[in-house]
Amino acid sequence: MRNTIQCGTRVLDRNPDLSYVMGVLNITPDSFSDAGRFYQDHAPAFEIAFRQACEMVEQGAAILDVGGESTRPGAASVSLQEEQDRVLPMVERIGRELDVIVSVDTSRPEIMREAASLGAGMINDVRSLGMEGALQAAAETGLSVCLMHMQGSPATMQLAPAYANVVSEVCDFLIQQTEHCIQAGIDRDKILLDPGFGFGKSLQHNLYLLQQLQEVVALGYPVLAGLSRKSMLGGITGQPVEQRLAASVAAALLAAQAGAMIIRVHDVVETVDALKVLRAVRDVKEDSV
Ligand code: 8Y7
């Protein structure tokens, strides 16, 4: 196994001393935590979103995750044309102007191909390349891919999530997906895994997955964890989505401590600072004291 992960023209270190932060850039009118801030009437919204991207890079994000489809339960479905219009101009602009890896949050093969040609470095698919043609498209791009576990589909996943053992089922699914990817020609050094917090999981399932996250890390692939502002944090703290910063940072630290290589967040600078505390404590040497 190489010690870097090639993401288009950029690389990630497989063993960073500080977990990488992936900043979330939602370009949707109904994204639950940004309330459609970036999607009013095209041009102004685009500029606001691009400025947000710049800020996240200045704050230390190594990756920006650009998405145009809300996977929130009950969210409206988005046409291919609409997803292209939302996502591709932003992928292109960030790729051209910012020193950051662009991750494209999509399940559609067309978007994967187009984003790759515009400079994206990573494909982040909550459907784990399960859509018709997605596996082939992802393989053809040569980009790195994040495979995420979800039970059911976004519309129904939170109705009655059920597992005999959530950790082993998530791990088994992810390993099976890596095998599909490798058969399709995706380099094993370009695969990342994500247990998919909140995707077809009860609060108890999510908590147990976070407690046991090192089991996912032990599969031997780099792990991405997305916990930021999620409803599990509301379930623990009783806070509404706009008051989940402290809980999000705490969850990010726990994931990093368990070995997650990438933490997907809305609040970049706060997470980077917290990760620096973790690194400083972990790395202090007795003979320096
Ligand atoms: C995740 C994600 C979302 C996640 C990965 C939200 C697109 C919901 N969550 N991708 N996407 N992992 N890889 O709350 O946990 O941000 S959308």
Residues whose N, C-alpha, C, O or C-beta is under 5 A from the ligand:
A	BS01	8Y7	D105 N124 C146 M148 D194 G196 F197 G226 S228
